[in-house]
Amino acid sequence: MIIRIIKSYRYVIAICDSELLGKKFEEGKSQLDIKESFYGKEEFSEDEAIAIMKRMQKEDATFNIAGKNSVDTAIKAGIIEKEGTKTIQGIPFALVLL
């Protein structure tokens, strides 16, 4: 999983599956563009990702999550529920504002 923590007026936590980096998915008027300039390139294990998500959940954070593995990990971490996800071209994603 790729994770980037962006410090703005609040934290933005960008998380995606490694194999999706650099790809774009479109369905109707919806688009999912997995850019390295946003998601970064630093890889983390599932355990590391869960620890980061749980830590950042306590902050004033927004989560941008894309990809099956990343979404499943966010569900395990308690950040999102399955019902809170959508898909574009079969790629699950979720946006979370805490």
C-alpha positions as CSV (number, residue, x, y, z in Angstrom):
1,M,0.0,0.0,0.0
2,I,1.1,3.5,-0.8
3,I,0.4,6.2,1.9
4,R,1.1,9.9,2.0
5,I,0.3,12.2,4.8
6,I,-0.3,15.7,3.5
7,K,-0.3,18.5,6.1
8,S,-2.7,21.3,5.1
9,Y,-5.2,23.2,7.4
10,R,-6.1,19.6,8.3
11,Y,-4.3,16.3,7.5
12,V,-5.1,14.6,4.3
13,I,-4.2,10.9,4.3
14,A,-3.9,9.5,0.8
15,I,-3.9,5.7,0.6
16,C,-3.9,3.5,-2.5
17,D,-3.0,0.0,-3.7
18,S,0.6,0.0,-5.1
19,E,-0.4,-1.5,-8.5
20,L,-2.9,1.3,-9.1
21,L,-0.4,4.1,-8.9
22,G,-0.3,6.1,-12.2
23,K,-3.6,4.7,-13.5
24,K,-6.8,6.4,-14.3
25,F,-10.3,4.9,-14.2
26,E,-13.5,6.4,-15.7
27,E,-17.1,5.4,-15.5
28,G,-19.8,7.8,-16.8
29,K,-19.0,11.2,-15.3
30,S,-16.9,9.8,-12.5
31,Q,-13.1,9.6,-12.6
32,L,-10.5,8.1,-10.3
33,D,-7.0,9.3,-11.1
34,I,-4.3,7.6,-8.9
35,K,-1.5,10.2,-9.4
36,E,1.9,9.7,-7.7
37,S,1.9,13.5,-7.1
38,F,-1.0,13.1,-4.7
39,Y,-0.6,9.6,-3.3
40,G,3.2,9.6,-3.1
41,K,5.3,6.5,-3.5
42,E,6.2,5.3,0.0
43,E,5.0,1.7,0.6
44,F,3.7,0.3,3.9
45,S,2.6,-3.1,5.1
46,E,-0.9,-3.7,6.2
47,D,0.0,-3.6,9.8
48,E,1.9,-0.3,9.4
49,A,-1.1,1.1,7.4
50,I,-3.5,0.1,10.1
51,A,-1.3,1.8,12.7
52,I,-1.1,5.0,10.6
53,M,-4.8,5.1,10.0
54,K,-5.7,4.6,13.7
55,R,-3.2,7.3,14.7
56,M,-4.5,9.8,12.1
57,Q,-8.1,9.0,12.9
58,K,-7.5,10.8,16.2
59,E,-6.4,13.9,14.3
60,D,-8.5,16.3,12.3
61,A,-8.0,14.2,9.2
62,T,-9.5,13.5,5.8
63,F,-8.9,10.1,4.2
64,N,-8.8,9.4,0.4
65,I,-8.6,5.6,-0.1
66,A,-8.4,3.8,-3.4
67,G,-8.1,0.1,-4.2
68,K,-9.4,-3.2,-2.9
69,N,-6.5,-3.9,-0.5
70,S,-6.5,-0.3,0.8
71,V,-10.2,-0.2,1.3
72,D,-10.2,-3.6,3.1
73,T,-7.4,-2.4,5.3
74,A,-9.3,0.8,6.2
75,I,-12.4,-1.4,7.1
76,K,-10.1,-3.5,9.4
77,A,-8.8,-0.3,11.0
78,G,-12.3,0.9,11.6
79,I,-12.0,4.0,9.4
80,I,-14.8,3.1,7.0
81,E,-17.6,0.6,6.6
82,K,-18.1,-1.5,3.5
83,E,-21.4,0.4,2.9
84,G,-19.4,3.7,2.7
85,T,-17.5,2.6,-0.4
86,K,-18.2,3.1,-4.1
87,T,-16.5,1.7,-7.2
88,I,-15.4,3.1,-10.5
89,Q,-14.6,0.4,-13.1
90,G,-14.6,-2.1,-10.3
91,I,-12.0,-0.2,-8.3
92,P,-13.4,0.4,-4.7
93,F,-12.7,3.8,-3.1
94,A,-13.8,5.9,-0.2
95,L,-13.6,9.5,1.0
96,V,-13.7,10.1,4.7
97,L,-14.0,13.4,6.6
98,L,-13.6,12.9,10.4
